[in-house]
Amino acid sequence: MDPVYLDHAATTPLRAEVRAAMEPYLGDRFGNASSLHRWGREARSALDQARAEVAEAIGARPSEVHFVRGGTESDNLALIGSWLAQRDGSSSRAVVVSSIEHSAVLDAAVHLETAEGANVLRLAVSPTDGLDVASLLDILRSGPALVSVMWVNNETGMTLPVERVAELSREHGAVVHTDAAQAVGKVPVSVADTPVDLLTATGHKINGPKGTGILFVREGTPITPLLFGGGQERRRRPGTEDVAGAVGFATALRLAIEEQEATADRLAKLRSDFERRLRQAIPDLRVNCGDAHRSPHVSSVGLAVADGAAFLAALDLEGIAASGGSACHSGAHRSSHVLSALYGSDDRLATIRFSFGIGTTEAETRRAVDVTAQLAARFATPA
């Protein structure tokens, strides 16, 4: 049978429309956007158009959109660049992150903690109640802060209250960043409606090219560059621009935003049917964050199986592509930092993440249910 790809939260296939939009800039229109001749002017025009399309899609100004090489660079530039721009010679400015952030945010925060002496604070997150907003408010009242809270968690699909976080941060003079890599195109995202100062998005999560992304920087938000050597991207991200990548990202984002409502409705129905059937087939299954508000493209489940890595390998052998929110090391199951934060470090369930995309069909999800149920019985943890 044809293989079934249910790992769209990891990466997505390039849309035909995106490939077509990029094609000219991988061929005859190869100019450097900083050059003044006709090839350069052609590239600059395409880059400017891509920037304008991205800005319109997220409710920003073109001058606030900066093209970077993906989500990790965007997260690092947001946190480290913001910290460096606003440090006052002391460690009084707290760096506040949720406990379930992507490692690109958490590791950037750790760098600030170890290299710059930043006071890094991690907010608790509950699988049912979400982010501990009360603790955030206490922190904001105690002094200046840089806050980073993701819009949609990459492992569970849980949506975090970014609008409320942004409003509180603004009231207390804090700078707020959100990693929206798993949000754009899945849930409504607008920086015109949500007063974040910094926002990260990446192309390969929305059927765009890998190695492309943006950092939205609201006008007036100071950022110190991490790279040096050119004046590109308002001197915040120097280096020759990837025009083809920018055009591909802009096209993918525009399509994802245009189709967001219809796609979300379809995927929500697919996921609901998928989880209902899984629960019927596997009574002791846990839907991670199943009672919380979630993005419709992710279904993360906890299974009582002895070896999560072997389970994923068996899924792959059966033609089902999924991923794990946990890992097995030397025969001992260890939860990811996300699942540990949500369910405790002693949680013995193996997490399998299924994630859906624009090409996912009901037939594929039902086949995945059948295969998962069969394997769950084979790999069940001994009594």
N, C-alpha and C positions, 0 to 999 in steps of 0.2 A: 504494500500500500504506500501511497505518497506520504512523505514525512510531514509532520505537523509542527509548525513553528509557533510556540507559545512563550516566547521570551522577548517580547517587544519592549519591555522596560529596560532590557540590556542594550538593545540596538534594534533599528528598524531597517527594512529594505529601502533602497533609493527609489522614489517615485519616478515613473516615466516622464512626467512633466518637469520634474526637477532636473533629471538628466538632460532633457532637451534644452532647458534654459541655460545649463552650464556649458553645453557642447561648444558654442562659438568661442568661449573664453579659454577653452582647452585646445583650440586650433588657431585659426587665423587672427582672432582678436586677442593676441597674447601680450599686449603692451603693458608696461609698468605705469600704474596710475599716477606716479609722481613725475613722469616724463611729459615734456611740453609739446612733442610732435603729435601727429594725428593718431598714432597707435596709443600713445599715452592718454590723449584726450578722450579717445573712445573708451579706454579702460576706466578713466575717471568718471565719465558719464554713467557707465554701468554701475560703478561702485556707489555713486551718489544716489542713483535710482534704487539700488538695493537697500541703502540706508533709509531712504524715505519710505519704502514699503514696510520695512521692519518697524519703523517708528509708528506708522499708521496702524499696524496690526496690534501693537501693544499700548497705544494711546500716548506715545511719547513724542518729543521733538526730534528731528533728525540729528541735531547736534548732541543729543543725549545718548545716542546709540554708538557703541564702540565694538568693532569686530575684533574677535580674539580667536585663539586656536582651540576653543572648546570649553566645556563646563569647568574642568579643573582649573584652567588658567583664569577663567572668569571669577571663580570663587576665591582663588588666591589673591588676585588683584583687588577684589572687593574688600576682603578682610585686612590683608597686610597693607595694601595701598591706603586704605582709609585710616588704619591705625597710625601709620607713619606720618600721614598728613596732619593728624590731629594730636599727636603725642606732645606733652608739655614738659618732658624731662622727668616725669615720674610715672608710676604705674597706677595712678589714680583712676584711669579710665578702664572700666570693666569691659571684658569681652564676654558677651552672653550668647550661648548657643543652646539649642535643644539637645537632649541626650541622644537623639536619633538622626542627627544630621549625617549627610554623606561624608565620607572620609576626607574629601577635598576641603570641606569646611572644618571638620574636627582637627585634621592635621595642621591646617593653617593656623588654627587657634593654639594648638600645642606649640607651634613654632613661635608665635608671639609670646607665649608663656615662658618658654625656655630661653629664647634669644633676646626678647625685649622686656621681660619682667612683667608682662601683662597679667592682670588678675582675671583668669578665665573661670567663668561660672557656667555650670551646665544645668539646664532646666529639666525637671522630671516630666515624663510623658506617660500617661495611662492609656491602656488599650481600649478603654471605654470612655474616659473623661477627657482625653486629649492632653493638650499642653497645660502646664501649671502656670496659668496667667497671673495668679495671685503672687507667686514668688517673683515673677518678672516685675510686677508693679513695685514690690518692695525694693528690688535692686535698682530700678529706675529712680526711685525716690531718694536713694542713698548717694547718688552722684552720677557723673557723666558715664556714658556707656556706648558701646558698639554692639548691636544686636543682630544675630543671624539666625533666622528661623525658616526652614524650608517650606515651600508651598504644599508639596505632596511628597510623602515619604516614598523612597524608591523601593523599599523592601515589602511594605505592607499596603501601600496605596492610601494610607491615612492622610487626610487633609488637615493641615494645621491652621489656626486662626490668624492668618497673616494680616488681614485687614485690622483686626483688633490690636495685634502686636504693633503694627505701623502707627495706628492712632495713638496708643499709649506712648510709644517711643517719641513721636512728634511732640506730644504734650510735655514731655520731660527733656526735650533737647537732645535725645539720643539719635544716632545714625542707625538706620535699619537696612539690612540686606536680606534678600530671600533668594534661595536657590529654587528656581521655577523650572528646572530641566524636565521634571516629570509632570508638570502642570500645564504648560502651554499646549494648546490643542486638545487637551483632555477636560479641563475645567476653565471657566471664564477667567482670563487674566488681563488686567488693564492697570497700568500705572497711573492713568488719569483718575481711576476710581479708588485705587489702593495706594496710600501715600508712602510707599517704600522709597528709599533714597537710592538703592542699588538692587539690580535684579539680574540674575544669571539665567541664560537659556543656551541650549546646544542643539546643533542640527541633526545629529544622528538619532535623536529620540523622536523626531517628527518626520521621518522619512526623507531627511535631508542628508547631505554629505557628512562623513566623519571628519573630525579635525576642524570644525567650524563652530562658532558660537558668538554670543554677544555679552557684553556687560552694559546694562543701562545704568547711567550715572545721572541722577537728577541734577538739573542746573543749580549751581551753588554748592554742590557736595564736593569737598576737596578729596583728591586722590593723588598719591605719589606713585609714579611708575615704578615697576619692578625691573624693567628692561630699559636700556639706553642705547642711543645710536641713530635716532631719526626723529622726524617730526610727525610721523603718521599717527592717525587716530587721536588728534589733538595732543600729541606728545605723551599720551597715556599708554599707548601700546605701539612702540616704534617697530619698524620692519616693513618690508615690501608687502603690500596687501595682496591677499589671495582673492582676486576678483571673481574667479569662477566659484570659489567657495562661498563668497558673500552673496552672489547671485543665486546659488543653489539654496543657501539658508533662507534668503528672503522669499523665494518661491515656495519652499516647503512650509515656512511659517504662515505665509498668506493663505495657502490652501488649508492648512490645519486649523487656522482661526475661522475661515469661512465655513468649514465643515464641522466645527467643534460640537455644536448643539446636536446635529443629526448623528454624528459619530458617537457621542457620549450616550445618547439614548439607545442606540443599537448595542453598544458594548455593555451597558448596564443590564439590558435584557439577557444578553448572552451570559454574562457573569452570574446573574441571578439563577438562570437555569442550570448552569454549570455547578454552582455551589449547592443548589437544592439536590441535584442528582448525586453529587459526591457525599453529602450528608446521609442520603438514603442508603448508599452503598457502603459507607464507612461510618458506622454510628459513633465511634469515639474520635472522629475528626474534629479539629478545632479550626475555625476560620479566624485567622489572626486579625484583630481589630474589627471583627465582624459586626460589632455593635456601634462602631464609630462611623463618622462620615468619611467616605473613601472616594477616591477617583475611580471611575468605572473600568479602567483598563487593567487593574491588578487584582488577582485573587491569591492571597498567601495563606497556606494551610499548614497546620501542624499535624504530623502523623506519628503514631506510636510504632516507629520502625527502628530496627537496631542500628542501621548504618545509612545515614542520609546521603552520603556520597555514592554509595553503591546503588541506592535507590535511583538517584539521578542518572547514573550510568545505565541502569536497566531501562529507565524511561527512554533514554537515547537509543538504545538497542532496539526498542520497539517503535522508534521513529517519532518520539515525542520530545521536542526541545523545551525544557523548562530550566529553572535555576534554583539555587538554594539560598535561603537566608541564614544558613548555618553551615558549619564545616565539621569534618571529622579529622582528628589528628591523633595518630598512633592508636586508633581504635576507640578513642574517647570522644564522645559527642560534646561539642562546645557551641553554644549559641553565638550568633553574630552580636555585635554591640547593640544593634537595634532590638533584637528579640530579647537580649539580656535586660535591656532597659525597660522593656514592656512587661516581660513575664518572669524575670529573675534569672540569675546565672545558673541555677540548678534545674532549669526547665529541661525535661528529657525528650520533648517532642522534636522530631526533625522537621525543619521548615522547607516546604517546596513552594516556589513562587511561579505561578502561571500568569502570563501577561498577554493581553490581546491587542490587536491592531486593526488597521483598516481592511486587511485582507482576511481576517479570521472569520470562519464560518461556523454555523451551528453544528454541522457534521463533524468538524474538527474538534470542537469542544466536547461533544458527546463521545467521540472516540477516545479522547484524553481521559474522560471519566472512567470508561470501561478499563482502559489499560492501568490507570492509577489504582483502581479498586483491586484488580487482579494482583498487582505488585504489592499493594499494602498487605494483602493476605500472605504473600510469600515472604515478605521481609518483616513481618510483625515481630515486635519485641517479645522475647520469651517471657512467659508468666513467672 
